Amino acid sequence: MEESSESTIVEVRKEIMVSPTGGNPTLRIAHFLKPSLSSTEKPFPELSFHSTFSDTIKPTSKKLSLQVAFNGWLCPQKNWKTWVDRLHSKYQTIWRKAGIYEAVKGSTCEIQRNKDLIIGLAEKWCSETNTFVFPWGEATITLEDMMVIGGYSVMGSPVFSPLETQELKEIQEKFIEVRRKLTQTKSKKASHYPWMMHFMERESELEHEAFLSLWLSRFVFPGNGLATISKHVFPMAIHLARGTPIAIAPAVLASIYRDLSRLKEKINSLSKLKNGKNDKDGIEVTLWAPLQLIQIWALERFPTLQPKPNIIQYSEQEPRLARWDKVKNLNHGSVKTALDSSAKCFLWRPYTIDVKNWPSFMFYCEKDKWVYLNSDSDHELKLFAHCLRVCELVGIDSIEQYLPHRVAMQFGMDQDLPGWVAHRNDTPLIAWRNYNELMMDTKLYIASRTFKPKVTSRYLDWWRQLTLGKRDSVKAVKQFQKSLSSSKELTHNSTKRMRQMNSSSPRGFPPESHRNHAGDSDPDNKLTVNELWSSNRSHKKFRNQIVNDGSTQSNVPLPVVLTKTAKHTDPLFPPGFVPKYCRDQRRNSDSDDKLTLKELCKSQSMGKNSGNQIVDDGEHLSGTQSDVLGSPIAVNGTAKQIKMRMEAAQNVIDGEVDVRELKTAKKNASEGKTRSPVRKKDGDIDMKESSSPCISESMMVELEARTTALEKAFAKLKAARSGTARADN
């Protein structure tokens, strides 16, 4: 049912919606978290983490040099579970009233650390938006996660609430005195275990406050001292021991945001280290937040990273965190690949899925509905409303911005272009007022637990532009696909033309399709258009290729199937063309009748007045060289037509041609003698007598044609050289 969005944090309007992974768009009524940009608001927002996104898709290659100390990730120590069980029956009612019951129970769980996963997530972190930036969208750990997997209270007094009565202040002074005595021991510090044993053995009236002080110091706010009792937690412990709710969730989340930003900063610094710097001079970072919650967040949402969880024991009233107690991590290979390829399997709302023996919150309902928030509303609905509001998170020593409207799909809402939010963190008090702003007489939309949220079409277009870097990238992909289609059509036309030429081949000459390069007969050596495109793309500059109509078209694969040969490693070498490595030298041979193909090709490039022809790398072939090929090359000729013109030089591409020996071979052929060309080690061709019978008439005609073509080439080459010499003089 559509409702007005004037008095709610949810905006309702009809939009064209599409799946985050693409698909058919649909026009329907959608629900968005405020603030979002409507279709009338322009320009679309620039992504502030664009540079950060570029960094996230390039993982650091020196990850091993990053030394991370997870000082906030502490396991339960000996006798801790015993202490929890002993106080459970006596104080569980107070724990529930203060909103810390599941958090205290969860402290008995041991989460096996996966350092690669934490660092992999930190590489995706954007400190400007406090979100993970994946190629397929934004996601983050939210107040909802703090409430569900952490068991912390979202509402209550701030963590800096002072003690007001004299009685409470006296209790604090007693704790300070005990802490001072522990620092005078041999260890010189108030360690956790001596603190625990001191109060467990005495069972004093202050045992509950001492228990909560240790719980806060070790599992919630470790502070800056490793495994020591922190003085700043004493007021919180005293308040909680009396059932006073403390808003621990925003403070813990603020510390997680802070440490993820620290870790990301160190990762970026490590990636900028100069190559000459020793890896042993790596970067160290110390983290104090309970980052095991980040790992649980990832395990709940990425099925590819998820090991088999435990079954929650209802009889022991275990929290949801118990699903991952002592569970061994999977050896999933590349964390980056798993994170980047989870567009279709990422669980936006994992807590709506039924888990055995875990009581679900009432805001995970079967049908969507609108509820009216006031002072008499259910407590869980008020908690959920706090999770949806843009606000400031006040921690022990940090204030972080909370932007749930950027990850609306995690709450069952549709996603639109997120609006910009100004900071309100001048002082902790101002930031806290912003967070604790009551939402009374307000409508709240709650989506069905089975609803699959989507994004607006403009959001999807906006995000794709960011991931591709430029708008033109989309056009480039479409143009490439169009080029492939054109190349297929050109290949078909080329094949048709060759068939027509084969049917009209002169008598005594083999069909053109049979005069292919010396590797065409091997089907395994054929190079497909896709392979050609990949090899062409690897060059620094895309080069013009020959198409059937003779025109040049940039970035288009050759329309014919080329062949790979053992001698010519360049996949862009069309049959019948001189290899590119033969076009780089020229030697003087005026006193010798021997002429290399390297010299021939280089010399022909001097003819600037002749009609230019297209070769495979975008260079031009002069008209003089076209005569060398036997006849002028037609502009609309295909690669195989050009190859036919090179038939005269086919067997001596890599060697040298001796015109005198060819004349001798012609004379011997007329006398009935034959000499077979034998290639020497140095590349020259040697003509040895053969015992084979006289060559046929067709072979003589072909040999004569080849010899005549080479003689013409030699004569024109001398003329060109003499003309150049006169011009130099």
N, C-alpha and C positions, 0 to 999 in steps of 0.2 A: 504494500500500500504506500502510495506516495504521500509524503508529508512536507510541510513547509520547513525550510532549512534556516529560517531567520533566527530561531532560538535554540540552536543546536550546533554541535561541533561537526555535524555531518551535513554535507551539501548534496542536494538531490537535483538531478537534471537529466534530460534525455540526451544520450550521446551515442556515437558510433563506437562500439566496443569490439575488441579483438583479443585473441589469446596472446600472452607475452611471447610465445614462440612463433607467432604468425598464424594465418588461417583466414577463414571467411569472416569478414566483419558483419556485425549485426547492430541494428538500431534498437536500443532499449533504454529503460530508466536505470540509471546508475547512481551509486552512493559513493561519495568521495569525502575524505577527511580534509578539513580546512587547515591551512589555506591552500587552495589550488587555483590555477589560472583557468578562467573560462575561455571559451572560444573567441570572445570579443577582446580579450586582453592580449596586447602585443607590445613589444616583440616577445618571442618565446625566450625563456631564461637561458642564459649561457651557463654551461656546466662548470662550476668553480673547481671541480676536481678533474678537469680534463687532463692536465699534466700528470696528476696523480694516477689517473687511469692508464696513461701511457706507461707509467712505471710499473703498475701492477701486472701488466701482461708480459713484463720482462723480469722473470725471477732472478734474484741475485745468484751469480756464479760462485761467490765466495761465502756461501752460507755457513760452512764449517768454521770460518774465522769469527763468527758472531757468537760470543760467549754470553749466554743468557742465564741469569740467576733468578729462579722462580721462588723468591722468598715468601710470597703470599700463598704458595701452593704447598700446604703442609698436611701431612697425613695424621690421623688420630694416633696419639701416643699410647703407650702401655697404661692400662687401668682407666683410660678415658671412657670407654664404653661401659665399664663397670660403674663409674660415677654417674653417667647419664641414666643407666637403668635404675640405679638406687634412688635418684631424685625424681624419676619419671612419675611414679605413682603419687608422689606428694605434691608435685608442682605442675603437672601437665595442664591443669585447668588455668593456671596463671600464664603458662606459655601460650596457650590458645588465645587467651584474652589479649595478650601483648602482641599476638601475631607472629610468634617465632617458633611455634611448635615443630613444624616440618623442618625448619632450618636447624634446630637443635638436634633433631633425630638424624638429619642428613649429615651432621658432623661426624657420625660414626662410620660413614662410608669412605672407602679408599678408592680414588679415581686414578687409574694408571695413566701416567703422563705420555702424551704423544707430541713431542717437541716439533716434529716436522709439520704436523697439522696446525699447531699454534702459529708457527712462523709463516706457513702458507696462507693462513687467514690474515695475519698481520700485513703481508704483502698486498692484500686487497683493501686494506683499510684506508679511509680518507678522513683525516683529522678535521677537515673543514665542515663535513656533514655528519661525522660520527656514524658512518655506514660502511659496509663492505661493498666494494664496487666490482661486480662480476661482469663478464662480457654480456650476460643475458639480463642484467638488472641490478637493482640495489636491494640489500637486505641488511639487517643489523640485529643485535641483541637488545631487547626492549624491557620495559618494566613488567610486561606480561611474563617474560622469561624469568625475571627475578622472582616473581610471585609463584610461578609454577615449579620450576626446577630448583630455585634457590630457597623457596619457602619464606621469603622475607616479606615484611609488611610494606605496602605501598603508601598507606596513610598513617598519620600519627604526628607526634611532636618531632621537631628537627633534632638531628644528632648533636647539635651544640646546645641543647636545652640545659640550663644550669640547675643546680639544686637550690631550692628556695627555703626550705625549713632548716632549722638548726639541727634537728635530729638527723636529717639526711646528710648534712655537712659533717657531722661527727662520724658517721659511718665511713665517709670518704677519707677522713683523717686517719682512721684506724687502718684502712687499706694502704694508705701511703706509708704508715709506720712499718707495716709488715713488709712492704716492698723494700723499704730502706734497710731493714735487717738482712734481707736476702742478698742485697748488694754488698754487704760486708763479709759474706762468706768467701770461700776460696775461688769460686767462679766469678766473683765481682759483678754479678748481675742477677736480676730477679727472673730466673728461668721458669719455664712453664711447669716442668715436672716437680721441682721443689715446691712451687706454689700449690699445685694440686695435692701433693702428699701432706703439706702443712695443714690444709683445711679438711681433707678427707679423714685424717687420723683424729682430729679434735672434734669434728662434728659440732662446730660452734653455731651460734645463732646467725652468723654471717656467712654460713657455708653457701647458701643459695646465691648471694651477691658475689661471693668469690668464684663460684662455679661460672656464672655468667661473665665475670671479668675475664676469666681464662678463655671462655668460648669466643668472646668478642676479640680478644687479643690474638688468638691463634687462627681462627677460621673466618673472621669477618673483616676486621681492620688491623692487620698485622703491624702497621706503623713502620717505623724505620729501624727497629731493633729485632734482629732475628731471634725468634723463640724466647722473647721476653715479655713480661706483663707491661702494658702501656698505661700510663696514668690517665690519659684522656678518655679511656673507656669506663672509668669508675662511675661517673655520673649516669651514663647510659645503663650500666649494669644495675645500679640502684633503682632507676626508674622502671626498668623491665621486671625486676624482682617484685614490684608492686602491681604488675599488670598494666602499666602505662604503655600504650603503643608508641613505638618509635619508628619513624619512616626510615627504615634501614635500606629498603630496596633502592631508592634514588641515590643514596650515598655510596652503596656498593657499585651500582652501575656507573656512577661518575668515576670511581677509581678504575674500573675496567676500561672505560673510554680513555682515561688519562694514560694508562699503561700501554694500551694498543697504539696510541699516538707516539709514545716514547719508542716502542719497539719498531714501528714503521720508520721513524726518523733515523734510528740506528741502521736499519736495513738499507735505507737510501744512502746513508753516509758510507756504508760498507761497499755498496756498488760503485761509488765514486772513487774508491781507492785507486791510486795509480798502479799500473802493471808492475812497476819496479819495486813496489813496496812489498815487504815480506809478509806472507800470510800470518806469521806468528805475531805480527803487530796488529792483530785483529781488534775488533771493537767489543767492549763489554757493556752490558746493560743489566741493571737490577730492577726487578719488577716486584711490587708489593701487593697487587690486587689478587683476589682469588680467581685466577684465570682458568681454573678447572671448569668454571661455569661456561666459558667460551667453548671448551671442548665438548661439554654436554650439549650445548646449543647446536654445534655442528653435527654431532651424532644423531640428534633428534630429527634433523632436517635433511641430511645428505644420506640417502639409503646406500650409496656406493661405498661410503666410509663406515657404515654401521656394522659392528659385530653383533652377535646374537645377545640380546639383553637378558637380564635376569627376570624372573617372575616375582612380582611384588607379593610379599607375605602379608595378607590382610590381618591375620591374627596378631601380628606384631605392630600393626599400624605404621608400616614403612612409608616413607615419602617417595615421590616419583624418582628422586635421585638414586634410590636403591636399585633401580634397573641397571645401573652402570657400576655398581660396587664391585671392584676387583675384576672387572671384565677386561680381558686382554685385547689390545688393539689389533686390527687387521693389518696385514702386510699388503697394502693397496697400491704400492708402487708410487707413481708420481701424484703428489697431492694437488699440484697445480692442474694437472689434466682432469682429475676427479672433480675439482671445483669448477673449472671452466666448462666442463661438458655436462653439467647438471641442470641445464635449462628445463628439460622436460620431466625430470624426476625430483626436483627440489620440492620439499614439503613446506608450503607456505603456512599451513595451519596443522602442525603435528599433534597439538593437544586436543584437537577435536576427534582424533581417532581413539576408539575405545581401547583402553589398556586394562588388563585383568587386575582386579583388586585395587584400582586407583579411582577414587571418587572424583568425578568430573565437576567443574564449576558450573553453576547454573546459567552462566552466560554462553555456554556452548549448547545452544538449544536446537531442537529439531527443525523448527520453522522460524523464519525471520519475523521480527516484530519491532515495534516502536515502544519504548518505555519512557515513562515520565519520572524524572529524578527530582526528589524533594527530601526533606529531612526524614521522612518515614520510609524511604526506599530501602531495598535490601542492601546489605553491606557489600556483597560481592559485586553488585551492579555499580556501586560507587567506585570500587577498586578498578573495575574494568574501564570506567569512564576516565579515570586518571591515566590509564595506559594510553589513551587515544589523544590526549591533549599535548600540544606543543608547549614546552616549558623549559625551565632551567633546573638541572640536577645539582643539589648542594651536597658535597661530600665533606670529608674531614679536612682535607687540604686542597680541594679543587672544586671548581664549578664548571659543569659541562652542559652544552645545549642538547636537548632531546627533541628530535624531529620525526615523530611517527608518521606524519603525512607523506614522507618520502618512501615509506614501506607499508602503505595502507593494506596491501594484499595479505600481510601477516595477521591482520585483524579481521579478515573477511570482507574488506571494503575494496571497491574498484580503485584503480590508480590513474591519476591524471597528472599533468605537468605540475610539479610542486611549486608553491609560492615561496617567496623569500621571507625570512623571519629575522627580525632584529634581535640582538642580544639584550638581555635585561639582567646583567650580572655585575652591576657596579659594586655592590656589596653582598655578602652572604645573606643579609636580612632581606634585601630587595629581591634577590634570586629566590629565596624561600617563599616570599609572598607570591611571587609569580607561580611557583609550583603548587602551593597550597590553596590557590584560588578555588573557592567552592563553586560547584556547578549545580545550583539549586534552581528549581522551576525550569528545567531544561529537558528537551527531548533527546533521546539517545536511540540510535538505530542499532539493532543487533542482528547480524546475518545468520542464516541457517548454517549449521555445522557441516552440511554437505554442499554448500554453495562454493562454486569455483570462481573467484574474482578474475576480472580481466583488466586490460588497460585501454585507454582511448587510442584511436588510430593516430592522432597527432603525437601522443606520447611515444608510441612505438617508432614512428618516423624520427622523432627527436633523438631517441636513444640509439637508433641505428646510425644516425649521422655521427653521433659521438663515438661509437665503436669503430666506425670506418674512418673517422678522422675528418672527412670532407664530404659534402653533398655530391661532388663530382664522382666520388668513388662508386656510388650506385649506378650512375650513368656509364661509368667505365665497364662495370660488370655486364650491364645489358648490351653495350656495344661489342664486347668480346663474344658474348653468346650469339649475337647477330652475325659476327664475323665467322664463327664456326659454321653457322647454317649456310652462309654464302660459300664457304670453302667446300662444303659437301656438294652444293649444286655445281660449282666449278669443276670439281672432280668428276662428276657425272658427265658434264659436257666434254671434258677432256677425253674420257674413255670413249665416248661416242665418236669423236673426231678421229681418234687413233684407229678405231675399227674401220672407219671409212677409208683412211689412208692405207691400211693393210690390204684392203680389197683391191686397191689400184696400184700396188707396188710394181715397179718395172721388172721386166723379165730378167732373170739372172741375179736379182737382188733379194735378200731376205726381207720380210715385212719389218716395218719400223719397230713394232712391238717386240720383235725377236732380237733387236740390236740394243738391248739394255745394258746397263752397267754391269760389271762383273760381280754382282752379288744379288741381282734380282731373282736369280733362280732359287735362292735360299729363303723360304718363307719366314724363318726365324729372324732374319736380318732386316725385315721390313720395319720401317719407322712410321708409326701412326701420326695422325694430325695432333693428337693430344700430347704425345711425346715431343713432337716438333715444337709445339707451343711452349712446353716446359723448358726445353733447351734454349729456345729463342728468348724466353723471358729471363734466363739466367745471364744473358749478356747485359752489359752496362747500358747500351742503347739499343732500342728496338730498330731493326733494319727493314728496309723495304723488300718485299718478296715478289716473285713473278706470279702474276695471275694470268688466266687464260686470255683475257682481252688485251694483254700487253700493257695495261696501265699499272702505275704504282699505287699500292694501298698500304698504309702504315699499320703495323701490328697485326697483320693477317697471316695465318699460317699458309704454307704452300699448299695449293689445291691438289697435289699429287702425292702418292706414297713414295717416299724416298727410301734409299737403302743405306745400310751401315756396312762399311768395308773395313777390313783389318788395317789398310794402309791409310785411309783418310778418316781421321778421328772427328772431323767437324760434321755434325749431323745436318748442317744447313748446306751441304755441298751437293747440288743437284746433279743427276747423271748428265755427263757430257760437258760439264763446266770444269774449268781449271781450278784446282784447289787453291784456297786463299793463301796458303803458305808458299805457293809458287809465284805470287805476285809481288814479291818483296825484294827481288834482286835483279840486277842487269849486269852482264859481263860483255866485254868487248871481244868480238870474234871475227873481225874483218879478215884476218889472215887464215881463217879456218872455215871449212864448209860445214862443220858441226853446229847445230842450232838447238838450244834447249827450249823447252816449253816455257820455262821461267823467263828467259830472255824475250821470247816471242810475245808473251802477254804484257810484259813491262814495256816493250817498245811500242806496242800498239796504243798504249795510253797516251802517246805523244801526238797522235793524230787528232787534233782538235777541230778540224774543219769537216770531219765526216759525221755521218748520222750516228748518234749514240744509241747503244742497245743496253738493255737492262740485265744485270747479273744479280746473283743471289744476295749480295750484301749491299745493294743500293748503289754500287759503283756503275760506271758506264763503259761499254765496249765500243771501240771505234769502228768505223766502217772498214778500215783496213783489216781488222781482225775478222770481220764478218766474211771477207773473202777467203781468209785462211780456213774457215770452216767449210768451204766448198761453194757456197752461194750466200747472198745476203740473207740475214736472218729476218724473217717476217716479224713485224711488231706484235702481231696477234698470235705468235707461235707459242706452244706450250713448252714445258720443260723437256718433255720427251722429244719434241720436234727439234729443239736446240741440241739435244744429245745426239740426234742422228747426224747433225752437221759436224759433230766432233768425231765421227766414226773413224775419220782418217788418222786421228791422233790418239785413238782409244788405247792402243797397246803401249804407248810410249809417254803416258802422262807424267810419270815420275822419272823417266830416263832422258836420253838425248837421241836426236834423229840424225843419222848420217846419210845425207842425200846421195853421196857417191855410192854407198853400199846399196841403197835402194835402186839406183840405176843399174848396178851390177846384178841385183836380184831380178830386175825386169829383163835384162839381157839373157841371163841364165834360164829364166822361165821360157823365153822364146826358143831357146836351144834344147829345152826338155829337161833342164836341171832345176832343182829346187833347193833352196836353202832356208832352213828354219831359224827364226830369230830366237836366240838364247840370251836371257838377261844375266849379265855379270853381277858380281857382288857390288861393284861400284855404281851400278845403275845403268851402264851402257848396254847397248844391244849388239850381240855378236851374231853374225849370220854364218851358220854351219851347213854344210851340205847334208842333205837328207836323202835317204834311200827310198823315199816315197815316189810313186809314179808322177808323171808330169801333171802340172796343175790344170784344172779345167778352164774352159774358155771364160766362164763367168768369174772365176777367181782372178784371171788375168785382167779382165776388164776392171774389176774392182781395184786391183793393185795399181793398175795404170792410172785410175782416177785419183787414187790417194797420192801417187807420186807427182802427178800434175799439180794437185792442190798445194803440195809442199813446195814445189818449184816456184809456183806463183807467190807463195808466201815469202820465200827466200828473196825473190827478185824485188818485191815491194818493200821488204825490210831494208834491203841495201839502198833502194831509192830514198826511203824515209831517212835513213842514217846520213846519206850524202846530203840531202836537203837540210838536215839539222846542222851538219858541219858547215855548210855554206852560210847558213843563217848566223852561226856563231862567229864566223870570220867577218 
